[in-house]
Amino acid sequence: MAKDNNNRKMTVEEAGRKGGEFYEEIGRKGGEATSRNHDREFYEEIGRKGGEARARQNDSDDNDGKMSKEEAGRKGGEARARQRKND
């Protein structure tokens, strides 16, 4: 069984909660580092690439409610610009 910082045994629920907090923290830190190192064009580009990949997967399907690659790139760039304004 896992132990906490006080060398006390944790329940499965406590261990799971701590694990989730750990991944949340490393994800947040990684996202912050990425946003410091990249600009709006980077986010637009990855949005465009993701949209193109999605379009290739669904060439035979209709749109099935998904946004276009242009819209995804635009929204990603706008969200990043808003985030930078608030920082």
Buried (B, 14 or more C-beta within 10 A) or exposed (E): EEEEEEEEEBEEEEBEEEEEEEEEEEEEEEEEEEBEEEEBEBBBBBBBEBBEEBBEEEEEEEEEEBBEBEEBBBBBBEEBEEEEEEE
